[in-house]
Amino acid sequence: MMYNSTRDNSVRVTSSQAIIQGISKDGGLFVPQKFPALGIEEILALLPLSYAERAVFVMAKYLPDFTYEEVLECSRLAYNTGRFRSADIAPLYRMDSGINLLELWHGPTCAFKDVALQILPHLMRVSAKRTAEGREIIILVATSGDTGKAALEGFRGADNTRILVFYPEDGVSPMQKLQMVTQEGENVAVCGISGNFDDAQTGVKSIFTDPKVIERLKSNNMIFSSANSINWGRLLPQIVYYISAYCDLAASGAIKLGDRVNIAVPTGNFGNILAAYYARKMGLPVSRLICASNKNKVLTDFINTGVYDKNREFYLTTSPSMDILISSNLERLLYDLSGCDVGEINRLMGDLKARGEYRVSASMAEKIKSVFHAGWCDDLQTAKTIKDIYDSYDYLIDTHTAVAVQVYFDYKRQTGDATPAIIASTANPYKFSASVLKALTGDAGGLDEFEKMDKLYRITGFEIPEPLLSVRGKSKRFEYVCKPSDMEQAVYNLLHIE
Ligand SMILES: *Cc1c(COP(=O)(O)O)cnc(C)c1O
């Protein structure tokens, strides 16, 4: 199985090359030429397996140039060495009859990004053996808060690799910022930018694809790669947890094997929900995918109208990891639904670049609507949902998860669709203590980040994860901030290259 670029079907690379390059030279994203099928018999065979074993089964299908032993070793190092606080890696919490929260935040940085970013460095190490020709790998990351920390933690200490993270200075939660600026490790660097996430992502993408920059790195024996969800090596491990969650529901008797489920996902860059779409495409019995947005509801509008329009006000919300107006991974969905029509994708992405807007054909819009439902909720509703869930179920959710829960409830009320649901729970609530505390008490003034955590704990008794507690004692190492237009220079400075 080879990988194509979404913008040029003549580009054909191996899975190792796709993982090392991160993005295609033409600006397109790598996608597998064929999606392996997952039959009911195979799902049945996965039921008794551990998470790490299920991961091997699924991932090996997509990594034909890896040996089976290599996939096994990558999975073992990520999921069987105590890096996650739950041995199940991604356990389900049954909130109510037919409503299950998929807890994706038991990893070292307490957000769902860990599930992929704990294994990506291992996938890259194997891929580099085949394709990097001994060059040092420079991982560039744009983050809306959680990817940055999870990537830093995943790549810390990785051989022959350095990682640079750019985050919007005023667009992440206090805990997210503290986690990043206190990051330990010799091969890491972090830089704020005076702009929003889209500025950071656009900057990183253009640095990646600029031939002059690539050449300059090459002459220093370095190559770029990406740890953002534009990298296939990020998406692939995310397919696994939807399949694993389905297995858990079937194994526990909550559903019968073959029954359909709905999946709701709080969405920003469209990576997490795209992984669910790919699981569905493989044959996982999934009915509707419910795409939940905050007030930056560009995806809700797109799915409901067929027009993607990023020319709108950008809001800073209480769910900052979804404060995004350019959802990169949507390109992969459009490519798939257009039947790999690169002409169409180039036209749409060209319109997006030139005018900040594109319209898909009526038939494409119909196809999208036949799979996806989209909705959004604002900060007030998000807070109310956190409180309602706490009052009703004695269970604490973060702001991002609350957006998905609310949009799911709205969907269920509007449609009466009682299909069992999996809702992606993407972060631990203590990553967003101020907003969660305010949701419960109406007030969070006058306390510092750690006092807020303590107070939230006193009220709820919900356990504070150790990695967030331990940020308290760490010193700040990275306090640089640059303008978006200076990111390229910042890269040279941070790498100490001429
Ligand atoms: C990254 C993130 C999201 C959005 O995920 P995408 O893959 O970008 O759509 C949602 N919630 C949290 C907590 C996140 O960190």
PDBQT file of the ligand as one rigid body, heavy atoms in Angstrom, charges set to zero:
ROOT
HETATM    1  C1  LIG A 501      -6.863  19.164  19.808  1.00  0.00    +0.000 C 
HETATM    2  C2  LIG A 501      -8.068  19.124  20.671  1.00  0.00    +0.000 A 
HETATM    3  C3  LIG A 501      -9.360  19.081  20.115  1.00  0.00    +0.000 A 
HETATM    4  C4  LIG A 501      -9.599  19.169  18.624  1.00  0.00    +0.000 C 
HETATM    5  O1  LIG A 501      -9.145  18.028  17.937  1.00  0.00    +0.000 OA
HETATM    6  P1  LIG A 501      -8.898  18.070  16.350  1.00  0.00    +0.000 P 
HETATM    7  O2  LIG A 501      -8.270  16.788  16.013  1.00  0.00    +0.000 OA
HETATM    8  O3  LIG A 501      -7.983  19.247  16.121  1.00  0.00    +0.000 OA
HETATM    9  O4  LIG A 501     -10.224  18.293  15.709  1.00  0.00    +0.000 OA
HETATM   10  C5  LIG A 501     -10.441  18.933  20.974  1.00  0.00    +0.000 A 
HETATM   11  N1  LIG A 501     -10.265  18.883  22.314  1.00  0.00    +0.000 NA
HETATM   12  C6  LIG A 501      -9.048  18.948  22.878  1.00  0.00    +0.000 A 
HETATM   13  C7  LIG A 501      -8.930  18.898  24.352  1.00  0.00    +0.000 C 
HETATM   14  C8  LIG A 501      -7.903  19.058  22.083  1.00  0.00    +0.000 A 
HETATM   15  O5  LIG A 501      -6.692  19.106  22.664  1.00  0.00    +0.000 OA
ENDROOT
TORSDOF 0
